[in-house]
Amino acid sequence: MIGHIQIGVALVNDKIAQIPDFPPKLKLLLSHMILSHHGELAFGSPKVPVFAEAMLLHHLDNLDSKMETIRGAIERDKVMEGNWTGWNSILERALLKKERFLDDSPAPARPATPHAPVSPAPAAQGSAHSSTRRQRPDPGPSLFAGRLNDALKGE
């Protein structure tokens, strides 16, 4: 089987083949960006990033993955009481449920010790590029962003 990295290179190469006189060196750089986007060999990257844009893509992909992990952990933990999720073994921390925290309702304090590890949901175990990743409508500004905007405006 081949993974999303190899499929990505093949898709880009197929598109490039349709563009007359596409510069071969640019094709090589684009392929490198895809091959190195996991950033480290230990994370499944066949290559490590060796130029600025490849490094940037790696960090953006890593950030996207972490944000999705946080979103998913909080979504799965919504029914639990309190302002904190259970221990997230991927991020190695409990996470603040900021919407609940900002709701001004009294809630129990953060646990002194981490909870027993919570297994990630199947989507969190797979790649952030999985075709099974749910597409969510844009929820608009978060409660945090709204409150921050209000504070900056002096409201």
C-alpha positions in Angstrom: 0.0 0.0 0.0 1.1 3.6 -0.5 0.3 6.4 1.8 -0.9 10.0 1.4 2.6 11.3 0.9 3.2 9.2 -2.1 -0.3 9.8 -3.4 0.3 13.5 -3.0 3.5 13.4 -5.1 1.7 11.4 -7.8 -1.2 13.8 -8.0 1.1 16.9 -8.2 3.2 15.2 -10.8 0.1 14.3 -12.9 -1.0 18.0 -12.8 2.5 19.2 -13.6 2.6 16.9 -16.6 -0.4 18.8 -18.0 1.5 22.1 -17.9 3.8 22.7 -20.9 7.4 23.6 -20.1 6.9 23.3 -16.3 10.4 24.0 -14.8 12.0 20.7 -13.6 13.7 22.3 -10.6 10.4 23.7 -9.4 8.8 20.2 -9.8 11.6 18.8 -7.6 11.0 21.5 -4.9 7.2 20.8 -4.9 7.8 17.1 -4.6 10.3 17.7 -1.7 7.7 19.8 0.1 5.2 16.9 0.0 7.8 14.3 0.9 9.0 16.3 3.8 5.9 17.7 5.3 5.8 15.4 8.3 9.1 17.1 9.3 11.0 14.1 10.7 11.9 10.6 9.6 10.5 9.4 12.9 7.1 10.8 11.9 7.0 9.0 8.6 8.6 11.6 6.4 10.8 10.1 3.7 12.8 13.4 3.8 13.3 16.2 6.3 12.6 19.8 5.1 15.7 21.4 3.6 14.4 24.8 2.5 12.3 27.5 4.1 8.9 26.8 2.4 9.2 23.1 3.1 9.9 23.9 6.7 6.9 26.3 6.8 4.6 23.6 5.3 5.8 21.1 7.9 5.0 23.5 10.8 1.6 24.5 9.3 0.7 20.8 8.9 1.9 20.1 12.5 -0.1 23.0 13.8 -3.2 21.9 11.9 -2.9 18.4 13.3 -2.6 19.7 16.9 -5.5 22.1 16.6 -7.6 19.2 15.2 -6.5 17.1 18.2 -7.6 19.8 20.6 -10.9 20.4 18.9 -11.7 16.6 18.8 -10.7 16.1 22.5 -12.9 19.0 23.7 -15.8 17.8 21.4 -15.6 14.3 22.9 -15.4 15.6 26.4 -18.3 18.1 26.2 -20.6 15.9 28.4 -18.0 15.7 31.2 -18.4 18.3 34.0 -15.7 20.9 34.8 -13.5 23.2 32.8 -10.9 20.5 32.0 -10.8 17.5 29.7 -9.4 14.2 30.8 -5.7 13.6 30.1 -4.8 13.7 26.4 -2.0 11.3 25.7 -1.2 12.8 22.3 -0.7 16.3 23.6 0.4 15.1 27.1 -1.9 17.4 29.0 -5.4 18.1 30.1 -7.1 20.8 28.0 -9.0 23.8 29.2 -12.6 23.9 27.8 -12.4 27.7 27.3 -16.1 28.1 26.3 -17.2 26.6 29.5 -14.5 28.5 31.5 -15.6 31.8 30.0 -19.3 31.0 30.7 -18.7 32.3 34.2 -20.4 29.3 35.8 -18.7 27.8 38.8 -16.8 24.7 38.0 -14.5 22.3 39.9 -10.8 23.2 39.9 -8.3 21.6 37.6 -7.3 18.1 38.9 -4.0 18.1 40.8 -2.9 15.0 38.9 -3.6 14.0 35.4 -6.4 11.6 34.7 -5.8 8.1 33.4 -4.8 8.4 29.8 -7.8 8.7 27.5 -7.5 6.8 24.2 -7.9 9.1 21.2 -10.8 8.6 18.9 -10.1 6.7 15.7 -10.0 9.9 13.7 -7.3 11.4 16.0 -5.1 8.3 15.5 -5.0 8.6 11.8 -3.4 11.3 9.7 -4.8 14.8 9.6 -5.0 14.2 5.9 -7.4 11.2 6.1 -10.3 11.3 3.7 -12.5 10.4 6.7 -11.8 13.8 8.3 -15.1 15.5 9.0 -15.7 18.8 7.2 -17.3 21.3 9.6 -19.0 24.5 8.7 -17.1 27.6 9.8 -18.6 28.4 13.2 -17.5 32.0 13.0 -15.6 33.7 15.7 -15.2 31.8 18.9 -16.5 33.0 22.3 -12.8 33.7 23.1 -12.3 35.8 19.9 -15.5 37.7 20.6 -14.6 38.5 24.1 -11.1 39.5 23.1 -12.5 41.8 20.3 -14.9 43.4 22.8 -12.1 44.0 25.3 -9.9 45.6 22.6 -12.7 47.9 21.6 -13.3 48.8 25.2 -16.8 47.3 25.4 
